[in-house]
Amino acid sequence: MEVKKAAMAGTLESSDAQVTVEPGNGTIELSIESSVIHQFGKQIKATILETLGRLDVTSAKVKVVDKGALDCTLKARVECAVYRSNDITENLPWGGVIK
């Protein structure tokens, strides 16, 4: 799926994450800010990249500001931001329905 325009999902509240996606230059450019980056940085990155992979996103600038979100929250925020960037608002294939 192509990221067609800038879009955001999530909040900066505790236990949440704010994900912003923008059209990319042929690669995934990932920026992560997190209060738990030293403990869970590898898992946060893996979850985000896995979710983008399931959505077939291969070109995007992705910024994540994590406030201690669980993996399921990160997945939902990434999915929502990508869907919003494509103006997809109905019949959303959330979570396990994707690939």
Residue frames as a rotation matrix with the C-alpha (Angstrom) as fourth column:
MET 1
0.590 0.807 0.000 0.00
0.807 -0.590 0.000 0.00
0.000 0.000 -1.000 0.00
GLU 2
-0.302 -0.672 0.676 1.30
0.651 -0.664 -0.368 3.43
0.696 0.329 0.638 -0.85
VAL 3
-0.111 0.214 -0.971 1.43
0.800 -0.561 -0.215 6.25
-0.590 -0.800 -0.109 1.68
LYS 4
0.096 0.267 0.959 -0.28
0.929 -0.369 0.009 8.97
0.356 0.890 -0.284 -0.35
LYS 5
0.209 -0.002 0.978 -0.29
-0.099 -0.995 0.019 11.89
0.973 -0.101 -0.208 2.09
ALA 6
-0.827 -0.528 0.195 0.74
-0.200 -0.049 -0.979 12.79
0.526 -0.848 -0.064 5.60
ALA 7
0.356 0.932 -0.064 -1.47
-0.252 0.162 0.954 11.30
0.900 -0.324 0.292 8.30
MET 8
-0.707 -0.559 0.433 -1.35
-0.529 0.012 -0.849 10.78
0.470 -0.829 -0.304 12.06
ALA 9
0.399 0.791 -0.463 -2.90
-0.052 0.524 0.850 8.43
0.915 -0.315 0.250 14.59
GLY 10
0.071 -0.317 -0.946 -2.67
0.875 0.476 -0.094 8.21
0.480 -0.820 0.311 18.37
THR 11
0.882 0.215 0.418 -2.03
-0.029 -0.862 0.506 10.59
0.470 -0.459 -0.754 21.23
LEU 12
-0.188 -0.969 0.159 0.78
-0.209 -0.118 -0.971 11.62
0.960 -0.216 -0.180 23.52
GLU 13
0.550 0.473 0.688 -1.01
-0.785 0.012 0.620 10.21
0.285 -0.881 0.378 26.57
SER 14
-0.385 -0.669 0.636 0.62
-0.850 0.525 0.038 7.65
-0.359 -0.526 -0.771 28.82
SER 15
-0.356 0.119 0.927 0.52
0.033 0.993 -0.115 4.09
-0.934 -0.010 -0.357 27.43
ASP 16
0.794 0.583 0.172 -0.17
0.226 -0.022 -0.974 5.35
-0.564 0.812 -0.149 23.90
ALA 17
-0.414 -0.897 0.158 1.87
0.565 -0.116 0.817 6.29
-0.714 0.427 0.554 20.85
GLN 18
0.552 0.492 -0.674 1.54
-0.246 -0.676 -0.695 8.96
-0.797 0.549 -0.252 18.20
VAL 19
-0.233 -0.570 0.788 2.41
0.626 0.532 0.570 7.69
-0.745 0.626 0.233 14.71
THR 20
0.428 0.270 -0.862 2.89
-0.439 -0.772 -0.460 10.02
-0.790 0.576 -0.211 11.75
VAL 21
-0.040 -0.415 0.909 3.38
0.702 0.636 0.321 8.74
-0.711 0.651 0.266 8.20
GLU 22
0.348 0.068 -0.935 4.38
-0.522 -0.815 -0.254 10.70
-0.779 0.576 -0.248 5.11
PRO 23
0.997 -0.047 -0.058 5.20
-0.028 0.487 -0.873 9.69
0.069 0.872 0.484 1.54
GLY 24
0.480 -0.869 0.120 8.74
0.073 0.176 0.982 8.36
-0.874 -0.463 0.149 1.29
ASN 25
0.323 -0.523 -0.789 11.63
-0.905 -0.415 -0.096 8.19
-0.277 0.745 -0.607 -1.15
GLY 26
0.294 -0.148 -0.944 11.64
-0.612 0.730 -0.305 4.46
0.734 0.668 0.124 -1.89
THR 27
-0.572 -0.478 -0.667 12.59
0.242 0.678 -0.694 3.24
0.783 -0.559 -0.272 1.58
ILE 28
0.652 0.678 -0.340 11.21
0.523 -0.077 0.849 3.18
0.549 -0.731 -0.405 5.11
GLU 29
-0.487 -0.721 0.492 12.69
0.035 -0.579 -0.815 6.06
0.873 -0.380 0.307 7.11
LEU 30
0.459 0.673 -0.580 11.84
0.531 0.315 0.787 5.36
0.712 -0.669 -0.213 10.75
SER 31
-0.552 -0.530 0.644 12.25
-0.241 -0.638 -0.731 7.77
0.798 -0.559 0.225 13.64
ILE 32
0.330 0.629 -0.703 11.38
0.538 0.487 0.688 6.57
0.776 -0.606 -0.178 17.16
GLU 33
-0.523 -0.347 0.778 11.21
-0.513 -0.601 -0.613 8.64
0.680 -0.720 0.136 20.33
SER 34
0.443 0.681 -0.583 10.38
0.094 0.612 0.786 6.63
0.892 -0.402 0.207 23.44
SER 35
0.366 -0.245 0.898 10.76
-0.888 -0.381 0.258 6.88
0.278 -0.892 -0.357 27.18
VAL 36
0.566 -0.133 0.813 11.49
-0.374 0.838 0.397 3.14
-0.734 -0.529 0.425 27.17
ILE 37
0.744 -0.274 -0.609 13.77
-0.617 0.064 -0.784 3.01
0.254 0.960 -0.122 24.12
HIS 38
-0.285 -0.950 0.127 16.65
-0.925 0.238 -0.297 1.46
0.252 -0.202 -0.946 26.08
GLN 39
-0.451 0.177 0.875 14.52
-0.476 0.782 -0.403 -1.39
-0.755 -0.598 -0.268 27.39
PHE 40
0.113 0.701 0.704 12.20
0.339 0.639 -0.691 -2.04
-0.934 0.317 -0.165 24.43
GLY 41
-0.019 -0.165 -0.986 13.64
-0.654 -0.744 0.137 -0.19
-0.756 0.647 -0.094 21.41
LYS 42
-0.914 -0.376 -0.151 14.31
-0.364 0.595 0.717 -3.33
-0.180 0.711 -0.680 19.37
GLN 43
-0.604 0.760 0.240 10.79
0.682 0.649 -0.337 -4.66
-0.412 -0.040 -0.910 19.98
ILE 44
0.178 0.657 -0.732 9.18
0.059 -0.750 -0.659 -1.30
-0.982 0.074 -0.172 19.17
LYS 45
-0.339 -0.405 -0.849 11.09
-0.790 -0.367 0.491 -1.09
-0.511 0.837 -0.195 15.89
ALA 46
-0.991 -0.058 0.123 10.30
0.003 0.896 0.444 -4.71
-0.136 0.440 -0.888 14.99
THR 47
-0.293 0.956 0.025 6.58
0.633 0.213 -0.744 -4.23
-0.716 -0.202 -0.668 15.68
ILE 48
0.215 0.338 -0.916 6.40
-0.334 -0.856 -0.394 -1.10
-0.918 0.391 -0.072 13.52
LEU 49
-0.543 -0.517 -0.662 8.35
-0.788 0.039 0.615 -2.63
-0.292 0.855 -0.429 10.62
GLU 50
-0.901 0.278 0.332 6.34
0.301 0.954 0.016 -5.86
-0.312 0.114 -0.943 10.80
THR 51
0.023 0.975 -0.220 3.07
0.444 -0.207 -0.872 -3.92
-0.896 -0.077 -0.437 10.64
LEU 52
0.102 -0.064 -0.993 4.27
-0.699 -0.715 -0.025 -1.82
-0.708 0.697 -0.118 7.70
GLY 53
-0.862 -0.486 -0.147 5.34
-0.459 0.623 0.634 -5.03
-0.217 0.614 -0.759 5.98
ARG 54
-0.603 0.713 0.359 1.90
0.568 0.699 -0.434 -6.63
-0.560 -0.058 -0.826 6.45
LEU 55
0.406 0.748 -0.524 0.40
0.161 -0.624 -0.765 -3.50
-0.900 0.226 -0.374 4.87
ASP 56
0.303 -0.415 0.858 2.86
0.943 0.263 -0.206 -3.73
-0.140 0.871 0.471 1.95
VAL 57
0.990 -0.097 -0.103 4.25
-0.100 -0.995 -0.028 -0.28
-0.100 0.038 -0.994 2.72
THR 58
0.452 -0.874 0.180 7.74
0.889 0.457 -0.015 -0.06
-0.069 0.167 0.983 1.20
SER 59
-0.515 -0.589 0.622 8.22
0.629 -0.753 -0.193 3.69
0.583 0.292 0.758 0.95
ALA 60
0.645 0.744 0.175 7.38
0.395 -0.520 0.757 6.04
0.655 -0.419 -0.629 3.83
LYS 61
-0.620 -0.649 0.441 8.70
-0.140 -0.461 -0.876 8.42
0.772 -0.605 0.195 6.44
VAL 62
0.425 0.747 -0.512 7.42
0.362 0.378 0.852 7.19
0.830 -0.547 -0.110 9.79
LYS 63
-0.599 -0.537 0.594 7.76
-0.350 -0.491 -0.797 9.05
0.720 -0.685 0.106 13.07
VAL 64
0.307 0.650 -0.695 6.71
0.432 0.556 0.710 7.38
0.848 -0.519 -0.110 16.31
VAL 65
-0.488 -0.334 0.807 6.50
-0.603 -0.539 -0.588 9.12
0.631 -0.773 0.062 19.67
ASP 66
-0.004 0.410 -0.912 5.96
0.284 0.875 0.392 6.29
0.959 -0.258 -0.120 22.14
LYS 67
-0.195 0.023 0.980 4.70
-0.832 -0.533 -0.154 6.80
0.519 -0.846 0.123 25.68
GLY 68
-0.743 -0.199 0.639 4.88
-0.566 0.697 -0.441 3.16
-0.357 -0.689 -0.631 26.76
ALA 69
0.229 0.888 -0.399 2.38
-0.971 0.179 -0.158 1.67
-0.069 0.423 0.903 24.32
LEU 70
0.072 -0.084 0.994 1.87
-0.165 0.982 0.095 -2.08
-0.984 -0.171 0.057 24.12
ASP 71
-0.863 -0.454 0.223 2.59
0.090 0.296 0.951 -3.87
-0.497 0.841 -0.214 20.82
CYS 72
-0.264 0.842 0.471 -1.11
0.947 0.319 -0.038 -4.10
-0.182 0.436 -0.881 19.98
THR 73
0.568 0.423 -0.706 -1.45
0.367 -0.898 -0.243 -0.34
-0.736 -0.121 -0.666 20.38
LEU 74
-0.336 -0.774 -0.537 1.57
-0.310 -0.447 0.839 0.31
-0.889 0.448 -0.090 18.17
LYS 75
-0.810 0.076 0.581 0.13
0.507 0.587 0.631 -1.97
-0.293 0.806 -0.514 15.48
ALA 76
0.190 0.979 0.073 -3.25
0.934 -0.157 -0.322 -0.24
-0.303 0.130 -0.944 15.62
ARG 77
0.428 -0.074 -0.901 -1.70
0.038 -0.994 0.099 3.24
-0.903 -0.076 -0.423 15.43
VAL 78
-0.684 -0.713 -0.156 0.49
-0.182 -0.041 0.982 2.33
-0.707 0.700 -0.102 12.45
GLU 79
-0.589 0.543 0.599 -2.44
0.791 0.540 0.288 0.71
-0.166 0.643 -0.747 10.63
CYS 80
0.420 0.831 -0.366 -4.70
0.747 -0.545 -0.380 3.69
-0.515 -0.114 -0.849 11.31
ALA 81
0.079 -0.466 -0.881 -2.13
-0.202 -0.873 0.444 6.25
-0.976 0.143 -0.164 10.10
VAL 82
-0.894 -0.417 0.163 -1.54
0.038 0.293 0.955 4.31
-0.446 0.860 -0.246 6.86
TYR 83
-0.281 0.870 0.406 -5.28
0.951 0.308 -0.003 3.92
-0.128 0.385 -0.914 6.24
ARG 84
0.492 0.458 -0.740 -5.83
0.436 -0.866 -0.246 7.63
-0.754 -0.202 -0.626 6.90
SER 85
-0.379 -0.726 -0.574 -3.06
-0.228 -0.528 0.818 8.50
-0.897 0.441 0.034 4.45
ASN 86
-0.979 0.077 0.186 -5.11
0.201 0.404 0.892 6.68
-0.006 0.911 -0.411 1.80
ASP 87
-0.587 0.805 0.087 -8.51
-0.809 -0.588 -0.019 8.07
0.036 -0.082 0.996 2.90
ILE 88
-0.469 0.425 -0.774 -9.69
0.076 0.893 0.444 4.54
0.880 0.149 -0.451 3.73
THR 89
-0.708 0.259 0.657 -12.50
-0.691 -0.448 -0.567 4.92
0.147 -0.856 0.496 6.25
GLU 90
0.373 0.900 0.225 -14.87
-0.910 0.402 -0.100 2.00
-0.180 -0.168 0.969 5.62
ASN 91
0.978 0.106 -0.183 -14.53
-0.139 0.974 -0.178 -1.79
0.159 0.199 0.967 5.77
LEU 92
0.240 -0.948 0.208 -11.14
-0.932 -0.285 -0.224 -1.58
0.271 -0.140 -0.952 7.44
PRO 93
0.624 -0.081 -0.777 -9.29
0.020 0.996 -0.088 -4.91
0.781 0.039 0.623 7.62
TRP 94
0.462 -0.438 0.771 -7.99
-0.848 -0.472 0.240 -4.40
0.259 -0.765 -0.589 11.17
GLY 95
0.158 -0.481 0.862 -5.39
-0.844 0.387 0.371 -6.56
-0.512 -0.786 -0.345 12.81
GLY 96
-0.367 -0.386 0.846 -5.38
-0.163 0.922 0.350 -10.25
-0.916 -0.010 -0.402 12.00
VAL 97
0.684 0.675 0.276 -7.39
0.188 0.203 -0.961 -9.81
-0.705 0.709 0.012 8.81
ILE 98
0.625 -0.535 -0.568 -4.33
-0.773 -0.524 -0.357 -8.30
-0.107 0.662 -0.741 7.08
LYS 99
0.018 -0.654 -0.756 -2.28
-0.683 0.544 -0.487 -11.05
0.730 0.525 -0.437 5.36
